[in-house]
Each structure stands twice: as structure tokens, then as C-alpha cells.
Amino acid sequence: MTPAARVQAAIEILDEIQAGKAAERALTGWSRRSRYAGSKDRAAVRDHVFDVMRCLRSFAALGGAQTGRGWMLGALRHAGTDPDSVFTGATYAPASLTDVEQAAGQAPQSGPEALDIPDWLWPRFSESLAEQTEACAQALQTRAPVHLRVNLQKTDVSGAQARLLRDGVSTIPHSVATTALEITDGARRLRQSEAYQSGLVELQDAASQAVVEALPLRDGMRVLDYCAGGGGKALALAARARIDLFAHDIAPERMRDLPVRAARAGAIVTAISSDEIGQAGPFDLVLCDAPCSGSGAWRRSPEGKWRLDEPGLNELCGIQGGILETASGLVSEDGLLAYATCSVLQDENQNQIDHFLKQNSEWRLAVQRQWTMQHGTDGFYAAHLTRDTSRT
């Protein structure tokens, strides 16, 4: 495919997304219809689509329209590319620009439009991040770095780097977590690398690793990953100590890949259902990586930024509060309840903890920590809660 043909494909996919189709479904549908597209073509088209989705508002302003053409026109102008060199009207290329399109478009100067944050969310976003607001919003407009977690049960950091390099994947250590590496070159080779396939490394954001690294694990503990999802944090827990580890998710199908991933990592993780969880407890440590807006990870999943609305956020906050209440009953008397989100919004973080503590006076806050995109990671929040033994 020519560069112009890739832009035209992105325009068509973006129009489908604008009409309501999920981004991954639109991309998958295009790939199936376009057998002529090679792996580099598919990667380039995907990059176009996700680059636009990170910057829907500012690119629409630059391109003069909230359409596939308008967004891609805005993207080209933002990148300093002459749109006439792409919108040529040649075979498979976008049609030439109209006089209206030539004249339309102006870069927004400041505020939520320039920073690609929905208007309704802007007050909450800026209140939550204060002086970091602009820098974090700008980070969300860019592609996320690719981070790896070194599996210390199988190798050390330098050993993992050497094995990756042999397969053309260059990395540097990330300061946020001792097990974290950032890929500097060769990210698309990772899944075929021996280091990945043999379980020496796993894909995991550095701040997500830091959340696990901050937990006071020790050999012999009974640990529950209450909202396990795909199991990334469960595998990170298993690599840090010899623990009796359980994984649970309200939607068990989310854990379908966990057995394969655990086998690759050399980890033992027992999946338990909601019916079994009461009998399996209590636990010395319960980690609740709660469902959330994902606002700290919108670089990776930018669709979430535009799909989220105020009722949806309120619903998530209700779910989070319910998880804290339920999970607290699974913690042993002297155990630890850990709450985490990949959100930067106070509604889902500090406010949730404050509300829980007001309703449960026997608990106290032991540790609270936030990572933002300025750390070179996704945005994450974590709080450790313990029972106040002075009240018993």
C-alpha cells in the first residue's frame, strides 16, 4: 500500500468508529477485507487510527470536521505534512481537498479542546492533577512506551536484556520499578522473541509493576488478586515471593489466558469463582485492581476517553465502592487490603478511600501513592488499608 492508501484506509475506519463501531472491531473488519495489506500496512493504518483517537478534538479543529477526512487532515497538518501530497485523488488515495477543506481548520490554543479532554470531564481532570494537568493531558496525546516486567524467578534484569537483544529487542531499565524495562527498539519483534516465549519477560506497564512491588509480600502468605482480569498483577505477585496465590474475577472469561501465561512464567495461580471465594479465605493480602475509567492508560486505549460519560463514571465509582466493601471481608484480622486503579481521577482514587474509611471506622490508611504520566508510565493509584488494632 502507498502512504496515501494507508491514510484512505484510516479515513474509512475512523468513519466506522464515528458511526458507533468499536475501534478494534473496525480495524479487524478492515484487515479481513484487505488481504492485500501486509503486516507493515496493517501496523501503519492502526497507528494512524490510534494517533487520531488520542487527539480527536484538536485534530478535528485542525481538519475542520469530525469525520475521517477531517481527522486525518488535522493529523497531517499537526505532523507538518503537506495534505496535498496525500489527498491527491489518485487510485486508492483520498480525494483531492475541496476549497472548503483547504480553508477550514485552525489549531486550538488552550483548554480541553487543545488538550483533547472532554468538556464534561475537564473540571474533574484538572482538579485531580492540579499543576500536572497540562503535562499529563499532553502525554495522553502521544503513544505510550512499551514496558516489560522481568520475571525474577527465571532471570535477572541484565540477563533478560541480553536475551532480548539477541532477538533484536533493545531495552533500558525504568526507574519506577526494579523489574521494569522500556523497549527502545524492536517492539514488534517482542512476541517472537525467545525471552518472551520462554517467560523471562511479560508485557506490563512500569507503574503497574510498582503497584505490586510496593506490597509487603513474604513467603507463606495467602494472597488473593480479587479483580485479576488477564492476570498480569497475579503473575507479578507470584514472581516476588513463594505465596499461596489465588486469582478471581467477576467475569471469569477474562482469566482464560491466565493458565497459559502462568505456565510460561513458571507460576502457580489458583483461579477461584465467586462461589468458592468465601471458603478459600481469609487472606493475608487482598489486592483489588478495580475496574475504572482507565484514564491513566488512555494513551493505550484512547477510545475509552471518548466513550466515557458522567453516568458511566458514576456507575464505575459505585462498583469500586462495592468491591472495597466485599473485599474487606476477605482479609484476615491482621491482613492488608490493597486498592489500585489505572486512573488519575480523584473520584476513583482518594475519594473512594475516604468514603470507605468513613463507613468502616475499624480500617485505617497505611500507604497511599500515585503515579502519573509524568513518571513515564501510565497513571496509577494505590492505597494500602489495615485494621486499626487500637479499636479492638
Secondary structure, 3 states (H helix, E strand, C coil): CCHHHHHHHHHHHHHHHHCCCCHHHHHHHHHHHCCCCCHHHHHHHHHHHHHHHHCHHHHHHHHCCCCHHHHHHHHHHHHCCCHHHCCCCCCCCCCCCCHHHHHCCCCCCCHHHHHCCCCCCHHHHHHHHHHHHHHHHHHHCCCCCCEEEECCCCCCHHHHHHHHHHCCCEEEECCCCCCEEEEEECHHHHHHCHHHHCCCEEECCHHHHHHHHCCCCCCCCEEEECCCCCCHHHHHHHCCCCCEEEECCCCHHHHCCHHHHHHHHCCCCEECCCCCHHHHCCEEEEEEECCCCCHHHCCCCCHHHHHCCHHHHHHHHHHHHHHHHHHHCCEEEEEEEEEEECCCCHHHCHHHHHHHHHHCCCEEEEEEEEECHHHCCCCEEEEEEEECHHHC
